[in-house]
Amino acid sequence: MDSPRYTADHPPLTFDVIITGCGPAGAMLAAELRLHDVRVLVLEKETEPVSFVRIVGLHIRSLELMAMRGLLERILEHGRRRPAGGFFAAIAKPAPEGLDSAHAYLLGIPQPVIVRLLEEHAIDLGAQVRRGSAVTGFEQDDEGVTVELADGERLRSRYLVGCDGARSTVRKLLGVGFPGEPSRTDTLMGEMNVGVPQEEIAAKVAEISVTHKRFWLRPFGEGVYSVVVPAAEVGDRAVPPTLDDFKRQLRTIAGTDFGVHSPRWLSRFGDATRLAERYRVGRVLLAGDAAHIHPPIGGQGLNLGVQDAFNLGWKLAAQIRGWAPETLLDTYQAERRPVAEDVLDNTRAQMELLSVEPGPQAVRRLLTELMDFDEVNRHLIEKITAIGIRYDFGEGPDLLGRRLRDIDVKQGRLYGLLHRGRGLLLDRTERLTAGGWSDRVDHLADPTAALDVPCVLLRPDGHVAWIGDDQQDLDDHLSRWFGRPAD
């Protein structure tokens, strides 16, 4: 790693990476960088964490990532497991049997809790987090990025990553286009108490949801319900709706407001769909909602951002530590932007299927029939939960480019070997070696590993980078992903 350099025009390179935004993507990225001793500062413009309790869902792939870093057991303590089915356009189909994961369920968890746990994880690893620090400008040069805060303070780092949400200041200042479609319909969403019996609610919801797919009341227990109802018009989502807005729309659609009261939180969401034209310009990168927005149908947003961070973290760390192959950092956009495109497309499709118009309703009925075929249902579940992703690593077996499930190995479970964020050579032949890459890649010789191929090389994000049994071929792929061997 080269030494920090600065001139009279710039403050010293105090940090390797500055991250704006301490949501799930920003906190996850900070933790991944700290696994490689990267000096990280996270700037969060809000002075306090969000106080409203919104339940979000961690899908299968995100649960696997948490298991890879030893976080899952702690997170499970704060969540509630649900079956991994019924996600696509809220079509009530059970999850197919035998999903290829040891964590084949949805975990519902309060958003402030998952944010807190990820932030604590990053801080425990040595990341610095500063609240009440809004970025107002930055300049980049060949050696780093100078970041200016609202109070006039100037900070210097090698890289800047914008994880600052849909209205990303970093993206706007970077001049990266954010093309897509503006919101055409708005939906109210909140959590609140109700004043009528559960049986009455269930009967009315069953009646209304036949035609209104953007309408439901789902119980959390103790009289608290998740309430979703179409809004009267497209509004400013920076301004939360009121309880009266919910009552009025409930009466319009259901003929009753169900006696709703004592809201925990109230919000509105639209179906705006946008994707950043680029994820990187020089030393500035984008991740999470700063790079893509879409309707929350299917619950993919938080998961997509966390998975962005997991993909980017080890690559950016490799760049900073000095061993990254020349094009490694470019693979972040090459791999993750197509994934976001697919999510945007499937949420567009799901929103169409929620329409009350006859055409979309006919398509919905047809798809409901098709999902009785296991292959169709499985494909859609794997798409929503991100376990169907295959990065393009070139020609090879179907497993190449996919993530490897948490299989049994002689030391326990595979994911337990990935806690440090390093690569892993899983060798059933007991003949291969990581050689000069052993400072970046661990090696487990295990002929009993539950694999049907001789050996695999795993990247730090758990994706299969190579399959085979030839040392020279392995060395070529180690160079591709992990740079030059150590002397």
Secondary structure, DSSP 8 states (H G I E B T S, - for coil): -------TTS----EEEEEE--SHHHHHHHHHHHTTT--EEEEESSSS---S--EEEE-HHHHHHHHHTT-HHHHHTT-EEEES-S-GGG------TT-SSTT-EEEEEEHHHHHHHHHHHHHHTT-EEEES--EEEEEE-SS-EEEEETTS-EEEEEEEEE---TT-HHHHHHT----EE--S-EEEEEEEE-SS-HHHHHHHHHHHTTT-TT-EEEEEETTEEEEEEE-SS---TTS---HHHHHHHHHHHHS--TT-EEEEEEEEEE--EEE-S-SEETTEEE-GGGTEE---TTS-HHHHHHHHHHHHHHHHHHHHHT---TTTTHHHHHHHHHHHHHHHHHHHHHHHHT--SHHHHHHHHHHHHHTTSHHHHHHHHHHHTTTT-B----SS-TTTTBB----EETTEEGGGG-TT--EEEEESSS----GGGTTTEEEEE-TTSS-SSSEEEE-TTSBEEEE-S-HHHHHHHHHHHH-S---
